[in-house]
């Protein structure tokens, strides 16, 4: 995959069950850069993240 590959990132909150579908790219540190900060319930840590290339 190239550095500019876009990913479809699905983030599911393990506390409230809310699901977010975002687009992003892979950062230099290996994390996905989507702009997502926290769930609407305030959860920042207990998240399930799945990504697939577009």
CHARMM internal coordinates of N, CA and C (Angstrom, degrees):
IC EDIT
DIST 1 N 1 CA 1.4523
DIST 1 CA 1 C 1.5338
ANGL 1 N 1 CA 1 C 108.93
DIST 1 C 2 N 1.2943
ANGL 1 CA 1 C 2 N 115.65
DIHE 1 N 1 CA 1 C 2 N 143.78
DIST 2 N 2 CA 1.4513
ANGL 1 C 2 N 2 CA 119.23
DIHE 1 CA 1 C 2 N 2 CA 178.10
DIST 2 CA 2 C 1.5278
ANGL 2 N 2 CA 2 C 109.84
DIHE 1 C 2 N 2 CA 2 C -83.91
DIST 2 C 3 N 1.2915
ANGL 2 CA 2 C 3 N 115.41
DIHE 2 N 2 CA 2 C 3 N 168.65
DIST 3 N 3 CA 1.4618
ANGL 2 C 3 N 3 CA 120.61
DIHE 2 CA 2 C 3 N 3 CA -178.67
DIST 3 CA 3 C 1.5219
ANGL 3 N 3 CA 3 C 112.01
DIHE 2 C 3 N 3 CA 3 C -66.70
DIST 3 C 4 N 1.3329
ANGL 3 CA 3 C 4 N 118.63
DIHE 3 N 3 CA 3 C 4 N -25.27
DIST 4 N 4 CA 1.4594
ANGL 3 C 4 N 4 CA 122.54
DIHE 3 CA 3 C 4 N 4 CA -177.60
DIST 4 CA 4 C 1.5235
ANGL 4 N 4 CA 4 C 112.93
DIHE 3 C 4 N 4 CA 4 C -94.01
DIST 4 C 5 N 1.3153
ANGL 4 CA 4 C 5 N 118.25
DIHE 4 N 4 CA 4 C 5 N 11.71
DIST 5 N 5 CA 1.4613
ANGL 4 C 5 N 5 CA 121.33
DIHE 4 CA 4 C 5 N 5 CA 179.91
DIST 5 CA 5 C 1.5219
ANGL 5 N 5 CA 5 C 109.65
DIHE 4 C 5 N 5 CA 5 C -64.75
DIST 5 C 6 N 1.3188
ANGL 5 CA 5 C 6 N 115.25
DIHE 5 N 5 CA 5 C 6 N 131.77
DIST 6 N 6 CA 1.4646
ANGL 5 C 6 N 6 CA 121.12
DIHE 5 CA 5 C 6 N 6 CA 177.89
DIST 6 CA 6 C 1.5218
ANGL 6 N 6 CA 6 C 108.62
DIHE 5 C 6 N 6 CA 6 C -91.46
DIST 6 C 7 N 1.3158
ANGL 6 CA 6 C 7 N 116.37
DIHE 6 N 6 CA 6 C 7 N 146.68
DIST 7 N 7 CA 1.4524
ANGL 6 C 7 N 7 CA 122.41
DIHE 6 CA 6 C 7 N 7 CA -179.23
DIST 7 CA 7 C 1.5158
ANGL 7 N 7 CA 7 C 110.14
DIHE 6 C 7 N 7 CA 7 C -123.37
DIST 7 C 8 N 1.3179
ANGL 7 CA 7 C 8 N 115.72
DIHE 7 N 7 CA 7 C 8 N 146.92
DIST 8 N 8 CA 1.4659
ANGL 7 C 8 N 8 CA 122.30
DIHE 7 CA 7 C 8 N 8 CA 169.98
DIST 8 CA 8 C 1.5222
ANGL 8 N 8 CA 8 C 104.49
DIHE 7 C 8 N 8 CA 8 C -93.80
DIST 8 C 9 N 1.3293
ANGL 8 CA 8 C 9 N 116.24
DIHE 8 N 8 CA 8 C 9 N 114.04
DIST 9 N 9 CA 1.4568
ANGL 8 C 9 N 9 CA 122.00
DIHE 8 CA 8 C 9 N 9 CA -174.09
DIST 9 CA 9 C 1.5258
ANGL 9 N 9 CA 9 C 108.64
DIHE 8 C 9 N 9 CA 9 C -110.02
DIST 9 C 10 N 1.3252
ANGL 9 CA 9 C 10 N 116.05
DIHE 9 N 9 CA 9 C 10 N 123.53
DIST 10 N 10 CA 1.4556
ANGL 9 C 10 N 10 CA 122.34
DIHE 9 CA 9 C 10 N 10 CA 177.24
DIST 10 CA 10 C 1.5235
ANGL 10 N 10 CA 10 C 106.97
DIHE 9 C 10 N 10 CA 10 C -107.56
DIST 10 C 11 N 1.3277
ANGL 10 CA 10 C 11 N 115.81
DIHE 10 N 10 CA 10 C 11 N 120.81
DIST 11 N 11 CA 1.4592
ANGL 10 C 11 N 11 CA 121.92
DIHE 10 CA 10 C 11 N 11 CA 179.98
DIST 11 CA 11 C 1.5182
ANGL 11 N 11 CA 11 C 107.83
DIHE 10 C 11 N 11 CA 11 C -115.35
DIST 11 C 12 N 1.3306
ANGL 11 CA 11 C 12 N 115.83
DIHE 11 N 11 CA 11 C 12 N 123.41
DIST 12 N 12 CA 1.4645
ANGL 11 C 12 N 12 CA 120.63
DIHE 11 CA 11 C 12 N 12 CA 179.01
DIST 12 CA 12 C 1.5276
ANGL 12 N 12 CA 12 C 108.49
DIHE 11 C 12 N 12 CA 12 C -119.47
DIST 12 C 13 N 1.3300
ANGL 12 CA 12 C 13 N 115.20
DIHE 12 N 12 CA 12 C 13 N 128.31
DIST 13 N 13 CA 1.4562
ANGL 12 C 13 N 13 CA 121.86
DIHE 12 CA 12 C 13 N 13 CA 178.37
DIST 13 CA 13 C 1.5285
ANGL 13 N 13 CA 13 C 108.66
DIHE 12 C 13 N 13 CA 13 C -77.62
DIST 13 C 14 N 1.3161
ANGL 13 CA 13 C 14 N 116.98
DIHE 13 N 13 CA 13 C 14 N 127.73
DIST 14 N 14 CA 1.4542
ANGL 13 C 14 N 14 CA 121.72
DIHE 13 CA 13 C 14 N 14 CA -179.66
DIST 14 CA 14 C 1.5297
ANGL 14 N 14 CA 14 C 112.38
DIHE 13 C 14 N 14 CA 14 C -80.12
DIST 14 C 15 N 1.3264
ANGL 14 CA 14 C 15 N 117.35
DIHE 14 N 14 CA 14 C 15 N -13.48
DIST 15 N 15 CA 1.4709
ANGL 14 C 15 N 15 CA 120.44
DIHE 14 CA 14 C 15 N 15 CA 179.32
DIST 15 CA 15 C 1.5199
ANGL 15 N 15 CA 15 C 112.70
DIHE 14 C 15 N 15 CA 15 C -87.38
DIST 15 C 16 N 1.3449
ANGL 15 CA 15 C 16 N 117.52
DIHE 15 N 15 CA 15 C 16 N -48.15
DIST 16 N 16 CA 1.4672
ANGL 15 C 16 N 16 CA 119.85
DIHE 15 CA 15 C 16 N 16 CA -175.22
DIST 16 CA 16 C 1.5291
ANGL 16 N 16 CA 16 C 112.97
DIHE 15 C 16 N 16 CA 16 C -111.59
DIST 16 C 17 N 1.3360
ANGL 16 CA 16 C 17 N 118.70
DIHE 16 N 16 CA 16 C 17 N -12.38
DIST 17 N 17 CA 1.4543
ANGL 16 C 17 N 17 CA 121.53
DIHE 16 CA 16 C 17 N 17 CA 178.27
DIST 17 CA 17 C 1.5172
ANGL 17 N 17 CA 17 C 114.80
DIHE 16 C 17 N 17 CA 17 C 86.61
DIST 17 C 18 N 1.3181
ANGL 17 CA 17 C 18 N 118.20
DIHE 17 N 17 CA 17 C 18 N 1.65
DIST 18 N 18 CA 1.4672
ANGL 17 C 18 N 18 CA 121.58
DIHE 17 CA 17 C 18 N 18 CA 179.13
DIST 18 CA 18 C 1.5314
ANGL 18 N 18 CA 18 C 109.61
DIHE 17 C 18 N 18 CA 18 C -62.90
DIST 18 C 19 N 1.3361
ANGL 18 CA 18 C 19 N 116.27
DIHE 18 N 18 CA 18 C 19 N 144.55
DIST 19 N 19 CA 1.4571
ANGL 18 C 19 N 19 CA 121.86
DIHE 18 CA 18 C 19 N 19 CA -177.33
DIST 19 CA 19 C 1.5231
ANGL 19 N 19 CA 19 C 109.46
DIHE 18 C 19 N 19 CA 19 C -123.97
DIST 19 C 20 N 1.3209
ANGL 19 CA 19 C 20 N 115.80
DIHE 19 N 19 CA 19 C 20 N 132.56
DIST 20 N 20 CA 1.4600
ANGL 19 C 20 N 20 CA 122.50
DIHE 19 CA 19 C 20 N 20 CA 179.25
DIST 20 CA 20 C 1.5183
ANGL 20 N 20 CA 20 C 108.41
DIHE 19 C 20 N 20 CA 20 C -122.26
DIST 20 C 21 N 1.3351
ANGL 20 CA 20 C 21 N 117.55
DIHE 20 N 20 CA 20 C 21 N 133.18
DIST 21 N 21 CA 1.4568
ANGL 20 C 21 N 21 CA 122.51
DIHE 20 CA 20 C 21 N 21 CA 176.14
DIST 21 CA 21 C 1.5178
ANGL 21 N 21 CA 21 C 107.18
DIHE 20 C 21 N 21 CA 21 C -115.78
DIST 21 C 22 N 1.3318
ANGL 21 CA 21 C 22 N 116.47
DIHE 21 N 21 CA 21 C 22 N 117.42
DIST 22 N 22 CA 1.4564
ANGL 21 C 22 N 22 CA 122.60
DIHE 21 CA 21 C 22 N 22 CA -174.27
DIST 22 CA 22 C 1.5165
ANGL 22 N 22 CA 22 C 110.07
DIHE 21 C 22 N 22 CA 22 C -129.86
DIST 22 C 23 N 1.3218
ANGL 22 CA 22 C 23 N 115.92
DIHE 22 N 22 CA 22 C 23 N 166.25
DIST 23 N 23 CA 1.4529
ANGL 22 C 23 N 23 CA 122.06
DIHE 22 CA 22 C 23 N 23 CA 171.68
DIST 23 CA 23 C 1.5156
ANGL 23 N 23 CA 23 C 107.72
DIHE 22 C 23 N 23 CA 23 C -112.70
DIST 23 C 24 N 1.3171
ANGL 23 CA 23 C 24 N 115.24
DIHE 23 N 23 CA 23 C 24 N 143.16
DIST 24 N 24 CA 1.4505
ANGL 23 C 24 N 24 CA 118.25
DIHE 23 CA 23 C 24 N 24 CA -179.97
DIST 24 CA 24 C 1.5160
ANGL 24 N 24 CA 24 C 111.24
DIHE 23 C 24 N 24 CA 24 C -162.36
DIST 24 C 25 N 1.3065
ANGL 24 CA 24 C 25 N 114.94
DIHE 24 N 24 CA 24 C 25 N -177.29
DIST 25 N 25 CA 1.4557
ANGL 24 C 25 N 25 CA 121.75
DIHE 24 CA 24 C 25 N 25 CA 177.98
DIST 25 CA 25 C 1.5212
ANGL 25 N 25 CA 25 C 108.13
DIHE 24 C 25 N 25 CA 25 C -128.35
DIST 25 C 26 N 1.3128
ANGL 25 CA 25 C 26 N 115.56
DIHE 25 N 25 CA 25 C 26 N 168.54
DIST 26 N 26 CA 1.4596
ANGL 25 C 26 N 26 CA 120.78
DIHE 25 CA 25 C 26 N 26 CA -179.22
DIST 26 CA 26 C 1.5169
ANGL 26 N 26 CA 26 C 108.75
DIHE 25 C 26 N 26 CA 26 C -88.33
DIST 26 C 27 N 1.3187
ANGL 26 CA 26 C 27 N 117.20
DIHE 26 N 26 CA 26 C 27 N 129.12
DIST 27 N 27 CA 1.4558
ANGL 26 C 27 N 27 CA 121.64
DIHE 26 CA 26 C 27 N 27 CA 178.85
DIST 27 CA 27 C 1.5166
ANGL 27 N 27 CA 27 C 111.35
DIHE 26 C 27 N 27 CA 27 C -81.73
DIST 27 C 28 N 1.3030
ANGL 27 CA 27 C 28 N 116.50
DIHE 27 N 27 CA 27 C 28 N 171.86
DIST 28 N 28 CA 1.4608
ANGL 27 C 28 N 28 CA 121.56
DIHE 27 CA 27 C 28 N 28 CA -179.54
DIST 28 CA 28 C 1.5241
ANGL 28 N 28 CA 28 C 112.01
DIHE 27 C 28 N 28 CA 28 C -65.91
DIST 28 C 29 N 1.3322
ANGL 28 CA 28 C 29 N 116.66
DIHE 28 N 28 CA 28 C 29 N -24.71
DIST 29 N 29 CA 1.4687
ANGL 28 C 29 N 29 CA 120.47
DIHE 28 CA 28 C 29 N 29 CA 179.38
DIST 29 CA 29 C 1.5320
ANGL 29 N 29 CA 29 C 112.53
DIHE 28 C 29 N 29 CA 29 C -86.23
DIST 29 C 30 N 1.3474
ANGL 29 CA 29 C 30 N 117.39
DIHE 29 N 29 CA 29 C 30 N 0.36
DIST 30 N 30 CA 1.4546
ANGL 29 C 30 N 30 CA 121.52
DIHE 29 CA 29 C 30 N 30 CA 177.56
DIST 30 CA 30 C 1.5159
ANGL 30 N 30 CA 30 C 114.50
DIHE 29 C 30 N 30 CA 30 C 94.28
DIST 30 C 31 N 1.3231
ANGL 30 CA 30 C 31 N 117.60
DIHE 30 N 30 CA 30 C 31 N -8.12
DIST 31 N 31 CA 1.4630
ANGL 30 C 31 N 31 CA 121.17
DIHE 30 CA 30 C 31 N 31 CA 177.57
DIST 31 CA 31 C 1.5216
ANGL 31 N 31 CA 31 C 110.33
DIHE 30 C 31 N 31 CA 31 C -85.92
DIST 31 C 32 N 1.3284
ANGL 31 CA 31 C 32 N 115.86
DIHE 31 N 31 CA 31 C 32 N 162.06
DIST 32 N 32 CA 1.4671
ANGL 31 C 32 N 32 CA 120.95
DIHE 31 CA 31 C 32 N 32 CA 178.40
DIST 32 CA 32 C 1.5188
ANGL 32 N 32 CA 32 C 109.27
DIHE 31 C 32 N 32 CA 32 C -89.11
DIST 32 C 33 N 1.3128
ANGL 32 CA 32 C 33 N 116.03
DIHE 32 N 32 CA 32 C 33 N 129.39
DIST 33 N 33 CA 1.4600
ANGL 32 C 33 N 33 CA 122.71
DIHE 32 CA 32 C 33 N 33 CA 179.91
DIST 33 CA 33 C 1.5243
ANGL 33 N 33 CA 33 C 108.81
DIHE 32 C 33 N 33 CA 33 C -95.58
DIST 33 C 34 N 1.3482
ANGL 33 CA 33 C 34 N 116.86
DIHE 33 N 33 CA 33 C 34 N 104.23
DIST 34 N 34 CA 1.4618
ANGL 33 C 34 N 34 CA 121.29
DIHE 33 CA 33 C 34 N 34 CA -178.99
DIST 34 CA 34 C 1.5205
ANGL 34 N 34 CA 34 C 112.15
DIHE 33 C 34 N 34 CA 34 C -122.75
DIST 34 C 35 N 1.3147
ANGL 34 CA 34 C 35 N 117.39
DIHE 34 N 34 CA 34 C 35 N -15.42
DIST 35 N 35 CA 1.4562
ANGL 34 C 35 N 35 CA 121.02
DIHE 34 CA 34 C 35 N 35 CA -174.33
DIST 35 CA 35 C 1.5186
ANGL 35 N 35 CA 35 C 112.33
DIHE 34 C 35 N 35 CA 35 C 90.91
DIST 35 C 36 N 1.3365
ANGL 35 CA 35 C 36 N 117.37
DIHE 35 N 35 CA 35 C 36 N -2.06
DIST 36 N 36 CA 1.4661
ANGL 35 C 36 N 36 CA 121.94
DIHE 35 CA 35 C 36 N 36 CA -179.93
DIST 36 CA 36 C 1.5254
ANGL 36 N 36 CA 36 C 109.05
DIHE 35 C 36 N 36 CA 36 C -72.89
DIST 36 C 37 N 1.3465
ANGL 36 CA 36 C 37 N 116.58
DIHE 36 N 36 CA 36 C 37 N 131.61
DIST 37 N 37 CA 1.4558
ANGL 36 C 37 N 37 CA 120.71
DIHE 36 CA 36 C 37 N 37 CA -179.93
DIST 37 CA 37 C 1.5181
ANGL 37 N 37 CA 37 C 111.20
DIHE 36 C 37 N 37 CA 37 C -112.47
DIST 37 C 38 N 1.3422
ANGL 37 CA 37 C 38 N 117.14
DIHE 37 N 37 CA 37 C 38 N -52.38
DIST 38 N 38 CA 1.4617
ANGL 37 C 38 N 38 CA 120.34
DIHE 37 CA 37 C 38 N 38 CA -178.49
DIST 38 CA 38 C 1.5134
ANGL 38 N 38 CA 38 C 110.11
DIHE 37 C 38 N 38 CA 38 C -156.33
DIST 38 C 39 N 1.3080
ANGL 38 CA 38 C 39 N 115.50
DIHE 38 N 38 CA 38 C 39 N 159.53
DIST 39 N 39 CA 1.4608
ANGL 38 C 39 N 39 CA 122.50
DIHE 38 CA 38 C 39 N 39 CA 177.74
DIST 39 CA 39 C 1.5270
ANGL 39 N 39 CA 39 C 109.41
DIHE 38 C 39 N 39 CA 39 C -72.36
DIST 39 C 40 N 1.3129
ANGL 39 CA 39 C 40 N 116.64
DIHE 39 N 39 CA 39 C 40 N 164.16
DIST 40 N 40 CA 1.4561
ANGL 39 C 40 N 40 CA 121.03
DIHE 39 CA 39 C 40 N 40 CA 178.71
DIST 40 CA 40 C 1.5240
ANGL 40 N 40 CA 40 C 111.92
DIHE 39 C 40 N 40 CA 40 C -64.67
DIST 40 C 41 N 1.3363
ANGL 40 CA 40 C 41 N 118.10
DIHE 40 N 40 CA 40 C 41 N -21.20
DIST 41 N 41 CA 1.4721
ANGL 40 C 41 N 41 CA 121.10
DIHE 40 CA 40 C 41 N 41 CA 177.87
DIST 41 CA 41 C 1.5244
ANGL 41 N 41 CA 41 C 111.45
DIHE 40 C 41 N 41 CA 41 C -84.48
DIST 41 C 42 N 1.3273
ANGL 41 CA 41 C 42 N 118.17
DIHE 41 N 41 CA 41 C 42 N -4.26
DIST 42 N 42 CA 1.4591
ANGL 41 C 42 N 42 CA 122.06
DIHE 41 CA 41 C 42 N 42 CA 178.09
DIST 42 CA 42 C 1.5189
ANGL 42 N 42 CA 42 C 113.53
DIHE 41 C 42 N 42 CA 42 C 98.53
DIST 42 C 43 N 1.3096
ANGL 42 CA 42 C 43 N 118.44
DIHE 42 N 42 CA 42 C 43 N -2.23
DIST 43 N 43 CA 1.4565
ANGL 42 C 43 N 43 CA 122.77
DIHE 42 CA 42 C 43 N 43 CA -178.97
DIST 43 CA 43 C 1.5269
ANGL 43 N 43 CA 43 C 110.26
DIHE 42 C 43 N 43 CA 43 C -72.40
DIST 43 C 44 N 1.3423
ANGL 43 CA 43 C 44 N 116.51
DIHE 43 N 43 CA 43 C 44 N 128.66
DIST 44 N 44 CA 1.4573
ANGL 43 C 44 N 44 CA 121.56
DIHE 43 CA 43 C 44 N 44 CA 177.77
DIST 44 CA 44 C 1.5198
ANGL 44 N 44 CA 44 C 112.74
DIHE 43 C 44 N 44 CA 44 C -116.95
DIST 44 C 45 N 1.3399
ANGL 44 CA 44 C 45 N 117.50
DIHE 44 N 44 CA 44 C 45 N -14.67
DIST 45 N 45 CA 1.4556
ANGL 44 C 45 N 45 CA 120.37
DIHE 44 CA 44 C 45 N 45 CA -170.00
DIST 45 CA 45 C 1.5219
ANGL 45 N 45 CA 45 C 115.28
DIHE 44 C 45 N 45 CA 45 C -113.87
DIST 45 C 46 N 1.3135
ANGL 45 CA 45 C 46 N 118.45
DIHE 45 N 45 CA 45 C 46 N -39.44
DIST 46 N 46 CA 1.4537
ANGL 45 C 46 N 46 CA 122.00
DIHE 45 CA 45 C 46 N 46 CA -173.01
DIST 46 CA 46 C 1.5276
ANGL 46 N 46 CA 46 C 110.05
DIHE 45 C 46 N 46 CA 46 C -92.58
DIST 46 C 47 N 1.3531
ANGL 46 CA 46 C 47 N 115.52
DIHE 46 N 46 CA 46 C 47 N 73.49
DIST 47 N 47 CA 1.4566
ANGL 46 C 47 N 47 CA 122.05
DIHE 46 CA 46 C 47 N 47 CA -176.11
DIST 47 CA 47 C 1.5305
ANGL 47 N 47 CA 47 C 109.85
DIHE 46 C 47 N 47 CA 47 C -124.55
DIST 47 C 48 N 1.3247
ANGL 47 CA 47 C 48 N 115.72
DIHE 47 N 47 CA 47 C 48 N 142.57
DIST 48 N 48 CA 1.4542
ANGL 47 C 48 N 48 CA 121.58
DIHE 47 CA 47 C 48 N 48 CA 174.15
DIST 48 CA 48 C 1.5164
ANGL 48 N 48 CA 48 C 106.79
DIHE 47 C 48 N 48 CA 48 C -102.05
DIST 48 C 49 N 1.3431
ANGL 48 CA 48 C 49 N 117.29
DIHE 48 N 48 CA 48 C 49 N 124.06
DIST 49 N 49 CA 1.4592
ANGL 48 C 49 N 49 CA 122.01
DIHE 48 CA 48 C 49 N 49 CA -175.23
DIST 49 CA 49 C 1.5216
ANGL 49 N 49 CA 49 C 109.16
DIHE 48 C 49 N 49 CA 49 C -120.30
DIST 49 C 50 N 1.3407
ANGL 49 CA 49 C 50 N 116.10
DIHE 49 N 49 CA 49 C 50 N 123.70
DIST 50 N 50 CA 1.4607
ANGL 49 C 50 N 50 CA 122.76
DIHE 49 CA 49 C 50 N 50 CA 176.14
DIST 50 CA 50 C 1.5160
ANGL 50 N 50 CA 50 C 108.14
DIHE 49 C 50 N 50 CA 50 C -124.03
DIST 50 C 51 N 1.3340
ANGL 50 CA 50 C 51 N 116.86
DIHE 50 N 50 CA 50 C 51 N 135.72
DIST 51 N 51 CA 1.4688
ANGL 50 C 51 N 51 CA 120.46
DIHE 50 CA 50 C 51 N 51 CA -178.53
DIST 51 CA 51 C 1.5227
ANGL 51 N 51 CA 51 C 110.17
DIHE 50 C 51 N 51 CA 51 C -133.17
DIST 51 C 52 N 1.3311
ANGL 51 CA 51 C 52 N 115.20
DIHE 51 N 51 CA 51 C 52 N 141.25
DIST 52 N 52 CA 1.4606
ANGL 51 C 52 N 52 CA 121.69
DIHE 51 CA 51 C 52 N 52 CA 174.09
DIST 52 CA 52 C 1.5207
ANGL 52 N 52 CA 52 C 108.17
DIHE 51 C 52 N 52 CA 52 C -133.81
DIST 52 C 53 N 1.3364
ANGL 52 CA 52 C 53 N 117.68
DIHE 52 N 52 CA 52 C 53 N 142.01
DIST 53 N 53 CA 1.4700
ANGL 52 C 53 N 53 CA 120.41
DIHE 52 CA 52 C 53 N 53 CA 178.51
DIST 53 CA 53 C 1.5261
ANGL 53 N 53 CA 53 C 110.41
DIHE 52 C 53 N 53 CA 53 C -65.42
DIST 53 C 54 N 1.3174
ANGL 53 CA 53 C 54 N 116.11
DIHE 53 N 53 CA 53 C 54 N 146.38
DIST 54 N 54 CA 1.4740
ANGL 53 C 54 N 54 CA 121.11
DIHE 53 CA 53 C 54 N 54 CA 177.29
DIST 54 CA 54 C 1.5005
ANGL 54 N 54 CA 54 C 109.88
DIHE 53 C 54 N 54 CA 54 C -90.85
END
COOR INIT
IC SEED 1 N 1 CA 1 C
IC BUILD
